[in-house]
């Protein structure tokens, strides 16, 4: 009899790096009882967005909507191309995504699946969202601008948004915070950021967090290195006052 406790595993921004994702999942080795969640930004910048979306779409795993998926949806409202939004998406990493599709009809199928992705997930003690939330504003008054795009106002909050839930995000590459090394995870007031910059040449690390066992799995998309670390040994604490000094990258 299998007595292992099912794991809850959260994966940061993949950005089209299918091979790196496969290396990461091979290291994590999720079983049928484990729950795997993606924080969004499956697409753009990397070379294999079509493969990433097809894999997640056909898997038992769940995914949130990221800001790059949001840009894609704006480019294809109601299944039709909207040229101004299309240009904005292409300039934000979408060209690599388009290049990954041999058949544009598959892209449109994927667009309709992406349209079904939720902006956040409440797991009880953990709350998953791509970017964050606006401090002081009720969740039911917030929307995609907050859930998919917010940065400094969320990271610089003086107190946790939830008193009984940890917010886990992607969206902002962790090494853009002061004192955080490439590949490290950033922790603030009630939040944990696990976007370690898989697409970025300065990092290359794609991260999967095992919430259940406080363990971090990482695969480097450039070197194919994989590693497993304890959450505490790879986490850097961020104080709210540091956020105002952060040299923000608009990613």
N, C-alpha and C positions, 0 to 999 in steps of 0.2 A: 504494500500500500504506500502511495506517495504522500508523505507527511509534510513536504515542503510547502511553506506558505506562499500563495500566489503573489507575484511581484507586480507593482505598478511602476512602469518605466516610461519616462518622458524624454522625447528626442527633440533636440534643438533644430535650428534652421538648416535644412539640407542643401538648399539652393542648387538643385540639379546635379548633385554629386552622387549618382547611383552606385558606382563602385565603392565609394567610401561608405555609403549606407549599408551595402551588403557586408562589408568588412566589419562594420560596427555591430550589425545584427548577428553575425556569426560569433562575435565575441560575447554578446549578451546572451545568445541562445535562448530566446523566449520560448516557453512551452505553451500548450493550449490553454492553461489556466492563467497565464500572465496577461496583464492588460498593458498594451503599448499605445501611447498617445504622441502625436506629432503636434508641435506648437505653431505650425504654419510656415510659410516661405519654403514650400517644397520645391519651388520653381525659381528660374532666372539665374543669370550669371554663370552657373556651371554648365557643363556640356550635355547633360543627360536628363533634362527635366521631364521629357515625355516618359522615359523609363521609370523615373521616380513616381510620377503621378499614377501611371498604370499599375505599378507595384502596390502602392498604398490603396488605391481604389479597389483592387481585387483581394486585398488582405483583410483579416479580421480587425486590423488596427484602426484607430480613430485619429482624425486630424482636425485641427482648427483652421480658420481662415487667417492668413497673414496679409501684410500690406501688399506683398507682390501678387498674391492671388486677387486681392481687391483691385489692383491696377488692371489685371487681366480682365476681370469681370466688367470693369468700366469700359474697356476697349471693345467688348462684345455684348452690349446690352440687348436682351431679347434675341440673342444668337446672330445679330447683325453687327457689322463692323462700324464703329464710331471713330472716324479718322483722328480727331484731336486727341482723344484718349488713347488711341492706338499708338500714336507717336510718343506720348508720355510714357507708356508701358515699354515700348521698344527701347527708349533711351534709358530706362531704369533696369536694364538687364534682360528685357524680353526678347531681344534679337537672338540670344543664345538659346532661349526656349523654342522659338520658331524653328531654328536650325535643327533642333533635336527631333522634330516631327517629319517623318517621311510622307505622311498622309495628313493633310490638313483637316480631313473629316474626323480624324482621331482627336485633334486639338479641340474641335467643337464638342465632341462627346465629353472630353475632359472638362471643358468649360461648364457644361451642365452639371457634372458631378461636383466641381468646385463650388458651384452656386449653392449647393446643399450644406456646405461646411459651416459649423457654428462659430461664432466669434469668441466663445469661452466655454469652459466646462467646469462644473462644480463637483468635485470628488469628495466633498464632506470636509475633511481637514485640509484639503489642498484645492486651490482654485487655479485653473490653467487659462492663460490668455496670451496672445502673441506679444503685445507691447506693454500693456499695463492698464491702469484705471486712473481717472481724475480724482485726486483726493477731495473729500468733502461732498462729492456729488453722488447721489443714489445710483445704484447700478441701472435701475430701470429708466434713468434719464440719460444714460450714456449710450454711445453708438460706435460705429466703426472708426470714427476719428480718434476716439480714445483707445478702443480695444486693439486696433491695428497700427496706430501711428504714434501714440504719446511717448515721450521720453523724459526730459528733465523734470517736468512738474511731478511726475510719478516717482522717479528715482530720488528726487530731493525732498520727498515728504518727511516730515519730522516724526511721524508715528505710523504704525501699520494701518492699512485700510480696513482690514478685518482683525478682530480681536482673537478669532479662533480658527483662522485659515492662513496657510502660507500661499502666497501668490507666486507661481512659477511662470517665467516669461522667456521669450527669445528676443528677437528684433534688434536689440542694441548689442553690438559686439563687446564682449566683456573687457578686452584690452583697451578700449577707449575710455574706461574709467581710470582715474589716477592710481598708480601703484599696482595695477592688475596685469599680470604677465599673460602673454598669449597662451591659451589653453586653460587658464584658471576660470573659476566660476565666481561671480560677484554676488554678495549678499547685502541687502539693505534693510530698511525698516519694514519688516513683514514681507519681503520679496526676495526671490532668488532668480538670477538671470543666468541661463545656460547656453546662450548663443556665443559660442567660442570662436566664431568666424571661420567656418569651414571653407568658404570660397576665397578668403583673403590670404594673399601670399605671405603675410606676416604671421599667420597662424596655421591654417589648414586643418585645425582640429574640429571634428564633428563629435558632439557629446550626447550621450544617453545617460540619464539619471535614474538609478534604481531607488525610488523613494522608500520602498519597504526596508531595504538593507543599508541605506545611506552610502551607496556605492556609485562611483562614476566610471562609465565606460567611454573610451574615446578612440576614434580612428582618424588618422591623418590622411587627407585625400591626396596629398602630394607625395608623401614618403611611404604610404601604406603601413606605417607603424600603428600598432594598437596597444592600448594600455588600460589597466584597471587601477583605480585609486579610491581611497576612502574620501567621502565627501568633505570632511573637515580639513584634510590635508591639501585639498585643491581649491579651497574657498577663501576669498579675500573679502573682508568686511569693508563696506563703503559707508562713510558717514555722510549725512545729508549736505553738510557744508562743502564736501568735496565735489558734489555734482555740479555746483555752479562754476567750478574751475575746469570741469571736464572739457576737453577739446572734442566736441561732438562731431562725429562723422555722419553725414546724412546718407544712410544706407538703404 
